[in-house]
Amino acid sequence: MSEDVFSQTGYRIRLEWGEDGLAALAPSCAVLVIVDVLSFTTAVDIALDRGGRVLPVRRGDVRAISSARSAGAVVAGDQKWTLRPSSLLDLPAGTLFALPSPNGATLCARAAAGGATVFAACLRNAEAVAREVEKIAGQRPIGIVPAGERWGVTAGPLRPGIEDLLGAGAVAAALLATDARGASPETTLAASCFSHEVENVVELLRGCSSGRELTAAGHAADVELAAAVGSSSCAPVLRDGVLANRLFS
């Protein structure tokens, strides 16, 4: 079977999951949007809204972390700031923050290697990201990549998390508002899920497996921050390996 089937060729707006989905979409998409609602892309949104910048690091990449420190970055966990979005509410403006994560950060780093323009989106900033994506993409293909989770946290098969389905759907719905006929069925379905459940997002994130996991670990505040649909005008874009707010970069 042709690989073009899995790259969703023929559609301008495409959606596929995780690292394998990224590999399928990346060669033909001018813009890629990474979605990891709980918690990487939500943490990115808050850090950038505070005036910081984020250096995405593959989890366990010791060399990248060492290089980040040499470049003057604050590495997550070195101080009180971590992958938890609630820990970043007082991040000082101007901070270069190195943020490892097994899903969102890894996907951002891999997406950048293909030459596409890479954005990081969450429920908070989906509309703002979609507006900037449209400006850059023009009529060229756009790929949305919900990160999902792993059975086994950092290894094992993909677990599609509904938090990322909703986040990807929020981006898709905003893009479909201007190009409803150019979207793949995968994109259209995600957009429909978000639009149908937008009034229930808070309850869905609290009750889903990922949300319950965070709450049980004492991080309920992160779930609430992630569920704040449309609360941010930030549009995180990856340039020279660093995520910065496109509106001010």
C-alpha positions as a Markdown table, in Angstrom:
| # | Residue | x | y | z |
|---|---|---|---|---|
| 1 | Met | 0.0 | 0.0 | 0.0 |
| 2 | Ser | 1.3 | 3.5 | -0.9 |
| 3 | Glu | 2.8 | 5.5 | 2.0 |
| 4 | Asp | 0.8 | 8.5 | 0.6 |
| 5 | Val | -2.3 | 6.9 | 2.1 |
| 6 | Phe | -0.9 | 7.4 | 5.6 |
| 7 | Ser | 0.5 | 10.8 | 4.9 |
| 8 | Gln | -3.1 | 11.9 | 4.1 |
| 9 | Thr | -2.0 | 13.2 | 0.7 |
| 10 | Gly | -4.7 | 15.2 | -1.0 |
| 11 | Tyr | -5.8 | 17.0 | 2.1 |
| 12 | Arg | -4.4 | 20.4 | 3.2 |
| 13 | Ile | -5.1 | 19.9 | 6.9 |
| 14 | Arg | -4.0 | 16.6 | 8.3 |
| 15 | Leu | -3.9 | 14.9 | 11.7 |
| 16 | Glu | -2.0 | 11.8 | 13.0 |
| 17 | Trp | -0.8 | 10.5 | 16.3 |
| 18 | Gly | 2.6 | 10.4 | 18.0 |
| 19 | Glu | 6.0 | 9.7 | 16.6 |
| 20 | Asp | 4.9 | 7.4 | 13.8 |
| 21 | Gly | 2.2 | 9.9 | 12.9 |
| 22 | Leu | 4.8 | 12.7 | 12.8 |
| 23 | Ala | 7.0 | 10.6 | 10.6 |
| 24 | Ala | 4.1 | 10.1 | 8.2 |
| 25 | Leu | 3.1 | 13.7 | 8.0 |
| 26 | Ala | 6.5 | 15.6 | 8.3 |
| 27 | Pro | 7.9 | 15.0 | 4.8 |
| 28 | Ser | 4.9 | 16.7 | 3.1 |
| 29 | Cys | 3.8 | 19.4 | 5.6 |
| 30 | Ala | 5.0 | 22.9 | 5.6 |
| 31 | Val | 3.8 | 23.5 | 9.2 |
| 32 | Leu | 3.5 | 21.0 | 12.0 |
| 33 | Val | 1.5 | 21.6 | 15.2 |
| 34 | Ile | 2.5 | 19.5 | 18.2 |
| 35 | Val | -0.2 | 19.0 | 20.9 |
| 36 | Asp | 0.7 | 17.6 | 24.4 |
| 37 | Val | -2.0 | 19.1 | 26.7 |
| 38 | Leu | -1.0 | 17.3 | 29.9 |
| 39 | Ser | 1.5 | 18.7 | 30.2 |
| 40 | Phe | 4.3 | 19.9 | 27.9 |
| 41 | Thr | 2.5 | 22.3 | 25.6 |
| 42 | Thr | 0.5 | 23.8 | 28.4 |
| 43 | Ala | 3.7 | 24.4 | 30.3 |
| 44 | Val | 5.2 | 26.0 | 27.2 |
| 45 | Asp | 2.2 | 28.3 | 26.8 |
| 46 | Ile | 2.6 | 29.5 | 30.4 |
| 47 | Ala | 6.3 | 29.9 | 30.3 |
| 48 | Leu | 6.1 | 32.0 | 27.1 |
| 49 | Asp | 3.2 | 34.0 | 28.4 |
| 50 | Arg | 5.5 | 34.9 | 31.3 |
| 51 | Gly | 8.1 | 36.2 | 28.8 |
| 52 | Gly | 10.3 | 33.2 | 28.8 |
| 53 | Arg | 11.5 | 30.9 | 26.1 |
| 54 | Val | 11.5 | 27.1 | 26.1 |
| 55 | Leu | 14.2 | 24.7 | 24.8 |
| 56 | Pro | 12.5 | 21.3 | 24.2 |
| 57 | Val | 14.7 | 18.4 | 25.2 |
| 58 | Arg | 14.2 | 14.7 | 24.6 |
| 59 | Arg | 13.8 | 13.1 | 27.9 |
| 60 | Gly | 17.1 | 11.4 | 29.0 |
| 61 | Asp | 19.2 | 13.3 | 26.4 |
| 62 | Val | 22.1 | 14.0 | 28.7 |
| 63 | Arg | 24.2 | 15.7 | 26.1 |
| 64 | Ala | 21.3 | 18.1 | 25.2 |
| 65 | Ile | 20.8 | 19.0 | 28.8 |
| 66 | Ser | 24.5 | 19.7 | 29.3 |
| 67 | Ser | 24.5 | 21.9 | 26.2 |
| 68 | Ala | 21.5 | 23.8 | 27.5 |
| 69 | Arg | 23.2 | 24.5 | 30.8 |
| 70 | Ser | 26.3 | 25.7 | 28.9 |
| 71 | Ala | 24.0 | 28.1 | 26.9 |
| 72 | Gly | 22.7 | 29.6 | 30.1 |
| 73 | Ala | 19.4 | 27.7 | 30.2 |
| 74 | Val | 17.6 | 26.9 | 33.5 |
| 75 | Val | 16.9 | 23.1 | 33.3 |
| 76 | Ala | 13.6 | 21.8 | 34.6 |
| 77 | Gly | 14.1 | 20.5 | 38.1 |
| 78 | Asp | 17.3 | 22.4 | 38.8 |
| 79 | Gln | 15.2 | 24.9 | 40.6 |
| 80 | Lys | 11.5 | 24.9 | 41.5 |
| 81 | Trp | 10.4 | 25.2 | 37.9 |
| 82 | Thr | 9.4 | 21.8 | 36.3 |
| 83 | Leu | 7.2 | 20.3 | 33.6 |
| 84 | Arg | 4.2 | 21.1 | 35.9 |
| 85 | Pro | 2.5 | 24.2 | 34.4 |
| 86 | Ser | 1.5 | 25.5 | 37.9 |
| 87 | Ser | 5.2 | 25.7 | 38.8 |
| 88 | Leu | 5.8 | 28.2 | 36.0 |
| 89 | Leu | 3.4 | 30.9 | 37.0 |
| 90 | Asp | 6.2 | 32.9 | 38.5 |
| 91 | Leu | 8.9 | 32.1 | 35.9 |
| 92 | Pro | 11.0 | 35.3 | 35.5 |
| 93 | Ala | 10.7 | 37.0 | 32.2 |
| 94 | Gly | 13.7 | 36.4 | 29.9 |
| 95 | Thr | 14.3 | 32.9 | 31.2 |
| 96 | Leu | 15.6 | 30.3 | 28.7 |
| 97 | Phe | 14.0 | 27.2 | 30.2 |
| 98 | Ala | 15.2 | 23.7 | 29.1 |
| 99 | Leu | 12.2 | 21.4 | 29.4 |
| 100 | Pro | 12.5 | 17.6 | 28.9 |
| 101 | Ser | 9.5 | 15.5 | 28.3 |
| 102 | Pro | 9.0 | 12.0 | 26.7 |
| 103 | Asn | 6.2 | 13.1 | 24.3 |
| 104 | Gly | 5.8 | 16.8 | 23.5 |
| 105 | Ala | 9.4 | 17.9 | 23.7 |
| 106 | Thr | 10.6 | 14.8 | 21.8 |
| 107 | Leu | 8.1 | 15.4 | 19.0 |
| 108 | Cys | 9.1 | 19.1 | 18.8 |
| 109 | Ala | 12.8 | 18.2 | 18.5 |
| 110 | Arg | 12.1 | 15.6 | 15.8 |
| 111 | Ala | 9.7 | 17.8 | 13.9 |
| 112 | Ala | 12.2 | 20.5 | 13.6 |
| 113 | Ala | 14.7 | 18.2 | 12.0 |
| 114 | Gly | 12.5 | 17.9 | 8.9 |
| 115 | Gly | 12.5 | 21.6 | 8.0 |
| 116 | Ala | 8.9 | 22.4 | 8.7 |
| 117 | Thr | 7.8 | 25.3 | 10.8 |
| 118 | Val | 6.8 | 23.8 | 14.2 |
| 119 | Phe | 4.2 | 25.2 | 16.6 |
| 120 | Ala | 3.3 | 23.9 | 20.1 |
| 121 | Ala | -0.4 | 24.1 | 20.9 |
| 122 | Cys | -2.7 | 23.4 | 23.8 |
| 123 | Leu | -6.3 | 24.1 | 24.7 |
| 124 | Arg | -5.3 | 27.5 | 26.1 |
| 125 | Asn | -3.9 | 28.8 | 22.9 |
| 126 | Ala | -5.3 | 26.7 | 20.0 |
| 127 | Glu | -7.0 | 29.6 | 18.3 |
| 128 | Ala | -4.0 | 31.9 | 18.5 |
| 129 | Val | -1.8 | 29.1 | 17.1 |
| 130 | Ala | -4.2 | 28.4 | 14.3 |
| 131 | Arg | -4.2 | 32.1 | 13.2 |
| 132 | Glu | -0.4 | 32.1 | 13.0 |
| 133 | Val | -0.2 | 28.7 | 11.3 |
| 134 | Glu | -2.5 | 30.0 | 8.5 |
| 135 | Lys | -0.3 | 33.0 | 7.9 |
| 136 | Ile | 2.8 | 30.8 | 7.5 |
| 137 | Ala | 1.2 | 27.9 | 5.6 |
| 138 | Gly | -0.7 | 29.7 | 2.9 |
| 139 | Gln | -2.1 | 26.9 | 0.8 |
| 140 | Arg | 0.6 | 24.4 | 1.8 |
| 141 | Pro | -0.2 | 21.3 | 3.9 |
| 142 | Ile | -0.6 | 21.6 | 7.7 |
| 143 | Gly | 0.0 | 18.6 | 10.0 |
| 144 | Ile | -1.5 | 18.4 | 13.5 |
| 145 | Val | 0.2 | 15.8 | 15.8 |
| 146 | Pro | -1.5 | 14.9 | 19.1 |
| 147 | Ala | 1.3 | 13.4 | 21.2 |
| 148 | Gly | -0.7 | 10.9 | 23.2 |
| 149 | Glu | 0.9 | 9.0 | 26.1 |
| 150 | Arg | 2.7 | 5.8 | 26.5 |
| 151 | Trp | 1.7 | 2.6 | 28.3 |
| 152 | Gly | 4.7 | 2.5 | 30.6 |
| 153 | Val | 5.1 | 6.3 | 30.8 |
| 154 | Thr | 8.3 | 6.7 | 28.7 |
| 155 | Ala | 8.2 | 3.4 | 26.7 |
| 156 | Gly | 5.7 | 1.0 | 25.3 |
| 157 | Pro | 2.9 | 1.5 | 22.8 |
| 158 | Leu | 1.0 | 4.7 | 22.2 |
| 159 | Arg | -2.0 | 5.5 | 24.4 |
| 160 | Pro | -4.2 | 8.1 | 22.7 |
| 161 | Gly | -5.2 | 10.5 | 25.4 |
| 162 | Ile | -8.5 | 12.3 | 25.1 |
| 163 | Glu | -6.8 | 15.5 | 26.4 |
| 164 | Asp | -4.7 | 15.5 | 23.2 |
| 165 | Leu | -7.6 | 14.6 | 21.0 |
| 166 | Leu | -9.4 | 17.7 | 22.4 |
| 167 | Gly | -6.4 | 19.9 | 22.0 |
| 168 | Ala | -5.7 | 18.8 | 18.5 |
| 169 | Gly | -9.5 | 19.2 | 17.8 |
| 170 | Ala | -9.4 | 22.7 | 19.1 |
| 171 | Val | -6.6 | 23.6 | 16.6 |
| 172 | Ala | -8.4 | 21.7 | 13.9 |
| 173 | Ala | -11.7 | 23.5 | 14.5 |
| 174 | Ala | -10.1 | 26.9 | 14.3 |
| 175 | Leu | -8.4 | 25.9 | 11.0 |
| 176 | Leu | -11.5 | 24.4 | 9.6 |
| 177 | Ala | -13.4 | 27.7 | 10.2 |
| 178 | Thr | -11.5 | 29.0 | 7.1 |
| 179 | Asp | -11.0 | 25.7 | 5.1 |
| 180 | Ala | -13.6 | 23.2 | 6.0 |
| 181 | Arg | -13.3 | 21.3 | 2.7 |
| 182 | Gly | -9.6 | 20.8 | 2.8 |
| 183 | Ala | -9.4 | 18.6 | 5.9 |
| 184 | Ser | -8.8 | 14.9 | 6.2 |
| 185 | Pro | -11.5 | 12.8 | 8.0 |
| 186 | Glu | -9.1 | 12.4 | 10.9 |
| 187 | Thr | -8.9 | 16.2 | 11.2 |
| 188 | Thr | -12.6 | 16.7 | 10.8 |
| 189 | Leu | -13.5 | 14.1 | 13.4 |
| 190 | Ala | -11.1 | 15.6 | 16.0 |
| 191 | Ala | -12.6 | 19.1 | 15.3 |
| 192 | Ser | -16.1 | 17.7 | 15.7 |
| 193 | Cys | -15.2 | 16.1 | 19.1 |
| 194 | Phe | -13.9 | 19.3 | 20.4 |
| 195 | Ser | -16.7 | 21.4 | 19.1 |
| 196 | His | -19.3 | 19.0 | 20.6 |
| 197 | Glu | -17.6 | 18.8 | 24.0 |
| 198 | Val | -16.2 | 22.3 | 24.4 |
| 199 | Glu | -18.6 | 23.1 | 27.3 |
| 200 | Asn | -17.4 | 19.9 | 29.1 |
| 201 | Val | -13.7 | 20.3 | 28.7 |
| 202 | Val | -13.0 | 20.9 | 32.4 |
| 203 | Glu | -14.9 | 17.8 | 33.5 |
| 204 | Leu | -13.4 | 15.7 | 30.7 |
| 205 | Leu | -9.9 | 16.6 | 31.7 |
| 206 | Arg | -10.5 | 16.1 | 35.4 |
| 207 | Gly | -12.1 | 12.7 | 34.7 |
| 208 | Cys | -9.8 | 11.3 | 32.0 |
| 209 | Ser | -7.0 | 8.9 | 32.9 |
| 210 | Ser | -4.2 | 11.5 | 32.4 |
| 211 | Gly | -6.1 | 14.0 | 34.5 |
| 212 | Arg | -6.8 | 11.5 | 37.3 |
| 213 | Glu | -3.2 | 10.5 | 37.3 |
| 214 | Leu | -2.0 | 14.1 | 37.8 |
| 215 | Thr | -4.7 | 14.8 | 40.5 |
| 216 | Ala | -3.6 | 11.6 | 42.4 |
| 217 | Ala | 0.0 | 12.9 | 42.3 |
| 218 | Gly | -1.1 | 16.2 | 43.8 |
| 219 | His | -1.1 | 18.2 | 40.6 |
| 220 | Ala | -4.8 | 19.0 | 40.2 |
| 221 | Ala | -3.9 | 22.7 | 39.5 |
| 222 | Asp | -2.1 | 21.6 | 36.3 |
| 223 | Val | -5.3 | 20.0 | 35.0 |
| 224 | Glu | -7.3 | 23.2 | 35.7 |
| 225 | Leu | -4.7 | 25.3 | 33.9 |
| 226 | Ala | -4.7 | 23.0 | 30.9 |
| 227 | Ala | -8.5 | 23.1 | 30.7 |
| 228 | Ala | -8.7 | 26.9 | 30.3 |
| 229 | Val | -9.8 | 26.9 | 26.7 |
| 230 | Gly | -8.9 | 30.1 | 24.8 |
| 231 | Ser | -7.3 | 31.8 | 27.8 |
| 232 | Ser | -4.0 | 32.6 | 26.0 |
| 233 | Ser | -3.1 | 34.6 | 22.9 |
| 234 | Cys | 0.4 | 33.0 | 22.8 |
| 235 | Ala | 1.6 | 31.3 | 19.7 |
| 236 | Pro | 4.7 | 29.2 | 20.5 |
| 237 | Val | 6.9 | 28.6 | 17.4 |
| 238 | Leu | 10.2 | 26.7 | 17.3 |
| 239 | Arg | 13.1 | 28.8 | 15.9 |
| 240 | Asp | 16.7 | 27.6 | 16.1 |
| 241 | Gly | 15.6 | 24.9 | 18.5 |
| 242 | Val | 13.9 | 27.3 | 20.9 |
| 243 | Leu | 10.1 | 27.8 | 21.4 |
| 244 | Ala | 9.3 | 31.5 | 21.5 |
| 245 | Asn | 6.0 | 33.5 | 21.2 |
| 246 | Arg | 5.7 | 34.2 | 17.4 |
| 247 | Leu | 3.7 | 37.4 | 18.3 |
| 248 | Phe | 6.8 | 38.9 | 19.9 |
| 249 | Ser | 9.7 | 37.1 | 18.3 |
